[in-house]
Amino acid sequence: MRITHVQSSFVAPLGGAESYVLALASEQARRGDEVEILTAWTDPDTVERARRAGVAVRVRATYRPYRPDQHGAGTAAKVAFHALDVLGTLGPATWMPEEARSDAVVHVHRFQGVGAQVLRARHGAVVHTAHDYCLVDTTSTSIRDGHEPARLGDVQRLRARAIWLAARRASILVFPSERALARHHALGMPAEGVEQRVVPHGWPAPAVSPARIENEGRTRPRFVFLGKLQATKGIDLLLRAWRQADIDAELVVAGDGPERPTIERAAATGRITYVGWVDAQQKADLIASATALVFPSLWPETFGLVIAESLLMRCPVIATPQAAGAFVRDGENGLVTTDATPESLARALRRLAHDATLREGLARGAAASAAALDFGRHVDRVQAVYADARGMFARAR
């Protein structure tokens, strides 16, 4: 089978969706499929990394108002960026000119930046995985002023209707959780018109690190935050909660992003340790050394990749209700705060720091829940979706 993964930008350091695309494509290539990643932006190191996994990266340049690594672009550029995606729904899918093939599957992950017309390309069966909320909202998080609105404004609804004209032409839309699908419906995506399925994500188990052995004898708790340093990931919430918790423990923050100056100021006072951006092995080592991962995201995460990595390494997770999703179960494999407030997060931090028995029990629960994240099983489910999509495409020709 020929599989084309569409990811509008594929630039290091890879984010969650990009990392998922590479992991999925690599496993499919290992199984014998002909796999490529089609993108508008990439870099030589990422191309080489994919090549070593047997995955080709094909670049088709397209105009966009700002580079994918320039997230501080002005309002005019952002408006133009989203307008081009909407305008793209009206024209032919010229970005993908290949002839139709019954054995081909196009798996669209991120269309923003190349146009939503790729969702209705007719050169093969089209599957779209909604890694965030961009089908219905330009912000991708669906958060407005720190809250989850029950209804979006008129401009957002008009954009969503235009995007839907393309999305409904896909064979199957895939959502990583029931919560993500329900949120799309609540924000106006029709429940009918195209096949919609929930396929829970999985993730490859990280290599066991010697740091895990070192952690077995650790007496001083260590809490770790891993992720993009941006407001919606709860950076301010974490820092305020850490001050309130007032515990004899370490807080290590890894990542990069717009809130980096805030973290660096906190690190300068000695309250936390900031280690900057880390690669895959460094990330695994940090998780292995942690008493718990802290994931205080403020938006309804579709799939918390770092949560999956933590559970696969039997590391408990402290999460807000928005971040926990279906993976973090309070008192079983982690702690879920009652709400996204510093007081609630501080209580969870104190509770885990002071209770060694609880830490041991949650670590066992994390190990037990790892089976649900088995990546081989997940890829099998994705391949089954492809088979159904190919059947739909063949019948429609």
C-alpha positions as CSV (number, residue, x, y, z in Angstrom):
1,M,0.0,0.0,0.0
2,R,1.2,3.5,-0.8
3,I,0.7,5.9,2.1
4,T,1.2,9.7,1.9
5,H,1.1,11.5,5.2
6,V,0.4,15.3,4.8
7,Q,2.0,17.4,7.5
8,S,2.2,21.1,6.4
9,S,5.3,21.7,8.4
10,F,7.8,19.1,9.5
11,V,10.6,21.1,11.2
12,A,12.8,20.2,14.2
13,P,12.2,20.3,17.1
14,L,9.2,18.2,16.3
15,G,6.1,18.9,18.2
16,G,3.6,16.2,19.3
17,A,1.7,15.9,16.0
18,E,4.9,15.8,14.0
19,S,6.5,13.2,16.3
20,Y,3.4,11.1,16.0
21,V,3.5,11.3,12.2
22,L,7.1,10.2,12.1
23,A,6.5,7.3,14.5
24,L,3.4,6.1,12.5
25,A,5.2,6.4,9.2
26,S,8.3,4.6,10.5
27,E,6.3,1.7,11.8
28,Q,4.3,1.5,8.5
29,A,7.5,1.5,6.5
30,R,8.9,-1.3,8.8
31,R,5.8,-3.3,8.0
32,G,6.5,-3.0,4.3
33,D,4.3,-0.2,3.1
34,E,5.5,2.5,0.7
35,V,5.4,5.6,2.9
36,E,6.2,9.2,2.4
37,I,5.6,12.5,4.3
38,L,4.5,15.4,2.1
39,T,5.2,18.8,3.6
40,A,5.8,22.4,2.6
41,W,8.5,23.1,5.2
42,T,11.2,20.9,6.6
43,D,14.9,20.8,7.4
44,P,17.8,18.5,6.5
45,D,18.2,16.9,9.9
46,T,14.5,15.9,10.0
47,V,14.6,14.6,6.4
48,E,17.6,12.4,7.3
49,R,15.9,11.2,10.5
50,A,13.0,10.0,8.4
51,R,15.2,8.5,5.7
52,R,16.9,6.3,8.3
53,A,13.5,5.0,9.2
54,G,12.7,4.1,5.6
55,V,10.4,7.1,5.1
56,A,10.8,9.5,2.2
57,V,10.1,13.2,2.7
58,R,8.8,15.1,-0.3
59,V,8.6,18.9,-0.2
60,R,6.1,21.0,-2.2
61,A,6.7,24.6,-1.4
62,T,3.7,26.9,-1.0
63,Y,3.2,30.5,0.0
64,R,2.4,31.3,3.5
65,P,2.6,34.8,5.3
66,Y,5.2,33.7,7.8
67,R,7.5,30.7,8.4
68,P,6.2,27.9,10.7
69,D,8.9,28.7,13.3
70,Q,7.8,32.4,13.5
71,H,4.9,32.1,15.9
72,G,5.2,35.7,16.9
73,A,3.8,36.9,13.6
74,G,1.5,39.9,13.7
75,T,-2.2,39.9,13.5
76,A,-2.3,40.7,9.7
77,A,-0.1,37.8,8.9
78,K,-2.2,35.4,11.0
79,V,-5.4,36.6,9.4
80,A,-3.9,36.0,6.0
81,F,-2.6,32.6,7.0
82,H,-6.1,31.4,8.0
83,A,-7.8,33.2,5.0
84,L,-5.6,31.2,2.6
85,D,-6.7,28.0,4.2
86,V,-10.4,29.0,3.7
87,L,-9.8,30.2,0.1
88,G,-8.1,26.9,-0.6
89,T,-11.4,25.0,0.0
90,L,-12.8,26.7,-3.1
91,G,-10.2,25.5,-5.6
92,P,-8.8,22.2,-6.9
93,A,-6.3,20.3,-4.8
94,T,-3.4,21.4,-7.0
95,W,-0.9,20.9,-4.1
96,M,-1.3,17.2,-4.7
97,P,-1.6,16.5,-8.5
98,E,-1.0,12.8,-8.5
99,E,-3.3,10.5,-10.4
100,A,-5.9,8.5,-8.5
101,R,-4.8,5.2,-7.3
102,S,-7.0,2.5,-5.6
103,D,-4.0,1.3,-3.5
104,A,-3.2,4.8,-2.2
105,V,-4.1,6.4,1.1
106,V,-3.6,10.0,1.9
107,H,-3.5,10.6,5.7
108,V,-3.8,14.3,6.4
109,H,-2.6,15.4,9.8
110,R,-2.1,19.2,9.6
111,F,-3.6,21.1,6.6
112,Q,-3.1,24.6,8.0
113,G,-0.5,26.3,5.8
114,V,-1.2,24.3,2.6
115,G,-5.0,24.7,2.4
116,A,-8.0,22.6,3.5
117,Q,-8.4,21.4,-0.1
118,V,-6.1,18.5,0.7
119,L,-9.0,17.0,2.7
120,R,-11.0,16.5,-0.4
121,A,-8.3,15.5,-2.8
122,R,-9.5,12.7,-5.1
123,H,-6.2,10.9,-5.9
124,G,-6.8,8.2,-3.3
125,A,-8.7,7.5,-0.1
126,V,-8.4,10.5,2.3
127,V,-8.2,10.0,6.1
128,H,-7.8,13.0,8.4
129,T,-6.7,12.8,12.0
130,A,-7.8,15.8,14.1
131,H,-4.8,16.3,16.4
132,D,-6.3,19.6,17.6
133,Y,-9.4,21.7,17.0
134,C,-8.4,23.4,13.8
135,L,-11.3,22.0,11.9
136,V,-13.5,24.3,13.9
137,D,-11.3,26.9,15.4
138,T,-8.2,28.9,14.3
139,T,-6.6,28.8,17.7
140,S,-6.3,25.0,17.6
141,T,-7.0,24.8,21.4
142,S,-10.6,26.2,21.3
143,I,-9.7,28.4,24.3
144,R,-10.8,32.0,24.5
145,D,-9.6,34.3,27.3
146,G,-8.6,31.3,29.4
147,H,-12.0,29.5,29.1
148,E,-13.6,26.9,26.9
149,P,-16.5,28.8,25.2
150,A,-19.7,26.8,24.6
151,R,-20.1,28.7,21.2
152,L,-17.6,30.4,19.0
153,G,-18.1,33.8,17.3
154,D,-19.6,34.4,13.9
155,V,-16.2,34.7,12.1
156,Q,-15.0,31.3,13.5
157,R,-18.3,29.7,12.6
158,L,-18.1,31.0,9.0
159,R,-14.6,29.7,8.7
160,A,-15.6,26.3,10.1
161,R,-18.4,26.0,7.6
162,A,-16.0,26.6,4.7
163,I,-13.5,24.1,6.1
164,W,-16.3,21.6,6.4
165,L,-17.0,21.8,2.7
166,A,-13.6,20.2,2.3
167,A,-13.6,17.9,5.3
168,R,-16.9,16.2,4.4
169,R,-15.3,15.1,1.1
170,A,-12.7,13.0,3.0
171,S,-13.4,9.3,3.5
172,I,-13.0,9.1,7.2
173,L,-12.3,11.7,10.0
174,V,-10.4,10.3,13.0
175,F,-10.4,11.6,16.5
176,P,-8.0,10.4,19.2
177,S,-10.6,10.5,22.0
178,E,-14.4,10.6,22.6
179,R,-13.8,13.9,24.3
180,A,-12.2,15.4,21.3
181,L,-15.0,14.3,19.0
182,A,-17.7,15.6,21.4
183,R,-15.9,19.0,21.6
184,H,-15.8,19.3,17.8
185,H,-19.6,18.6,17.8
186,A,-20.2,21.2,20.5
187,L,-18.3,23.8,18.5
188,G,-20.5,23.2,15.4
189,M,-19.0,20.3,13.4
190,P,-21.9,18.3,12.0
191,A,-22.3,14.7,13.3
192,E,-23.4,13.6,9.9
193,G,-22.0,13.9,6.4
194,V,-18.8,12.0,6.7
195,E,-17.6,8.9,8.6
196,Q,-16.3,9.9,12.0
197,R,-14.4,7.5,14.2
198,V,-12.5,7.5,17.5
199,V,-9.1,5.7,17.3
200,P,-7.2,6.1,20.6
201,H,-3.6,7.0,20.1
202,G,-0.7,4.8,21.1
203,W,3.0,5.5,21.5
204,P,6.2,3.5,21.2
205,A,7.6,2.7,24.6
206,P,10.8,4.7,25.3
207,A,14.0,2.8,25.9
208,V,14.5,2.0,29.6
209,S,17.0,4.4,31.0
210,P,19.6,3.9,33.8
211,A,18.1,7.0,35.4
212,R,15.1,4.9,36.4
213,I,17.4,2.7,38.5
214,E,18.9,5.8,40.1
215,N,15.4,7.0,40.9
216,E,14.6,3.9,42.9
217,G,16.7,5.1,45.8
218,R,15.7,8.8,45.5
219,T,14.4,10.2,48.8
220,R,13.8,13.8,47.7
221,P,10.8,14.0,45.3
222,R,11.4,15.3,41.8
223,F,8.6,16.8,39.7
224,V,9.1,17.3,36.0
225,F,7.4,19.5,33.4
226,L,8.0,18.7,29.7
227,G,6.4,20.6,26.9
228,K,6.1,23.8,24.9
229,L,6.5,26.8,27.1
230,Q,3.3,28.6,26.3
231,A,0.4,30.0,28.3
232,T,-2.1,27.3,27.4
233,K,0.2,24.6,28.8
234,G,-0.3,26.1,32.3
235,I,3.2,27.6,32.9
236,D,1.9,30.4,35.1
237,L,-0.4,28.0,37.0
238,L,2.6,25.7,37.6
239,L,4.8,28.4,39.0
240,R,2.2,29.8,41.3
241,A,1.3,26.3,42.5
242,W,5.0,25.5,43.2
243,R,5.3,28.6,45.4
244,Q,2.2,27.7,47.3
245,A,3.1,24.1,47.7
246,D,6.3,25.0,49.7
247,I,7.7,21.5,49.8
248,D,11.2,20.0,50.0
249,A,11.3,18.8,46.4
250,E,12.7,19.6,43.0
251,L,10.9,21.0,40.0
252,V,12.6,20.6,36.7
253,V,11.2,22.3,33.6
254,A,12.2,21.3,30.1
255,G,11.0,22.8,26.8
256,D,11.0,26.0,24.8
257,G,8.5,28.6,23.7
258,P,7.1,32.1,24.2
259,E,7.0,31.7,28.0
260,R,10.7,30.9,28.3
261,P,11.7,34.3,29.8
262,T,9.2,33.6,32.6
263,I,10.8,30.2,33.3
264,E,14.3,31.7,33.2
265,R,13.4,34.4,35.7
266,A,12.0,31.7,38.1
267,A,15.1,29.6,37.6
268,A,17.3,32.6,38.4
269,T,15.8,32.7,41.9
270,G,16.6,29.1,42.5
271,R,13.0,28.0,42.9
272,I,13.2,25.7,39.9
273,T,15.7,24.1,37.5
274,Y,15.4,24.9,33.8
275,V,17.2,22.7,31.4
276,G,15.9,24.1,28.1
277,W,14.9,22.1,25.1
278,V,15.7,18.4,25.3
279,D,16.0,15.6,22.7
280,A,14.2,12.3,22.9
281,Q,16.8,10.5,25.0
282,Q,17.2,13.4,27.4
283,K,13.4,13.5,27.8
284,A,13.3,9.8,28.6
285,D,16.0,10.3,31.2
286,L,14.1,13.1,32.8
287,I,10.9,11.1,33.0
288,A,12.8,8.1,34.3
289,S,14.2,10.3,37.1
290,A,10.9,11.8,38.1
291,T,8.6,11.1,41.0
292,A,5.8,12.4,38.8
293,L,5.2,14.3,35.6
294,V,3.3,17.5,36.0
295,F,1.0,18.3,33.1
296,P,-1.1,21.4,34.0
297,S,-2.5,22.2,30.5
298,L,-5.4,24.6,30.4
299,W,-7.0,23.4,27.2
300,P,-8.8,20.1,26.4
301,E,-5.9,18.1,25.1
302,T,-6.8,15.7,22.4
303,F,-3.8,13.4,23.2
304,G,-1.1,14.3,25.7
305,L,1.9,12.7,24.1
306,V,4.1,13.3,27.2
307,I,1.5,11.6,29.4
308,A,1.7,8.5,27.2
309,E,5.5,8.6,27.4
310,S,5.3,8.9,31.2
311,L,2.9,6.1,31.7
312,L,4.9,3.8,29.4
313,M,7.9,4.4,31.8
314,R,5.6,3.8,34.9
315,C,5.9,7.4,36.0
316,P,2.7,8.8,37.6
317,V,1.2,12.0,36.3
318,I,-0.3,15.1,38.0
319,A,-2.7,16.7,35.6
320,T,-5.5,19.3,35.4
321,P,-8.9,18.0,34.4
322,Q,-8.4,19.5,30.9
323,A,-5.1,17.7,30.4
324,A,-5.9,14.4,32.0
325,G,-8.3,13.1,29.3
326,A,-9.0,9.4,29.5
327,F,-5.4,8.4,30.4
328,V,-4.9,9.9,33.9
329,R,-7.2,8.3,36.4
330,D,-7.1,10.0,39.8
331,G,-5.7,7.7,42.5
332,E,-4.9,5.0,40.1
333,N,-2.0,6.1,37.9
334,G,-1.8,9.8,38.9
335,L,-3.6,12.6,40.5
336,V,-6.2,14.8,38.7
337,T,-6.7,18.2,40.3
338,T,-10.2,19.3,41.2
339,D,-9.8,22.4,38.9
340,A,-7.1,24.4,37.1
341,T,-6.2,26.6,40.1
342,P,-2.8,27.0,41.9
343,E,-4.4,25.9,45.2
344,S,-5.6,22.6,43.7
345,L,-2.4,21.9,41.9
346,A,-0.4,22.8,45.1
347,R,-2.5,20.3,47.1
348,A,-1.7,17.5,44.6
349,L,2.0,18.3,44.7
350,R,2.1,18.3,48.5
351,R,0.1,15.1,48.7
352,L,2.4,13.2,46.5
353,A,5.6,14.7,48.0
354,H,4.6,13.6,51.5
355,D,3.2,10.2,50.9
356,A,5.7,7.5,49.8
357,T,3.0,4.8,49.9
358,L,0.9,6.8,47.4
359,R,3.8,7.3,45.1
360,E,4.6,3.6,45.0
361,G,0.9,2.7,44.3
362,L,0.6,5.3,41.5
363,A,3.8,4.0,39.9
364,R,2.3,0.5,39.8
365,G,-0.9,1.9,38.4
366,A,1.1,3.8,35.7
367,A,2.8,0.5,34.7
368,A,-0.5,-1.3,34.5
369,S,-2.1,1.3,32.3
370,A,0.7,1.3,29.8
371,A,-0.9,-1.7,27.9
372,A,-3.7,0.6,26.6
373,L,-1.0,2.7,24.8
374,D,0.6,-0.2,22.9
375,F,1.7,1.3,19.6
376,G,1.5,-1.9,17.6
377,R,-2.1,-2.2,18.4
378,H,-2.7,1.4,17.5
379,V,-1.1,1.0,14.1
380,D,-3.3,-2.0,13.5
381,R,-6.3,0.1,14.1
382,V,-5.1,2.8,11.8
383,Q,-4.4,0.2,9.0
384,A,-8.0,-1.0,9.5
385,V,-9.3,2.6,9.0
386,Y,-7.2,2.7,5.8
387,A,-8.7,-0.5,4.5
388,D,-12.2,0.9,5.0
389,A,-11.3,4.2,3.4
390,R,-9.9,2.5,0.4
391,G,-13.1,0.5,0.0
392,M,-15.1,3.7,0.2
393,F,-12.9,5.3,-2.4
394,A,-13.1,2.3,-4.8
395,R,-17.0,2.3,-4.6
396,A,-17.1,6.0,-5.2
397,R,-15.0,5.9,-8.4
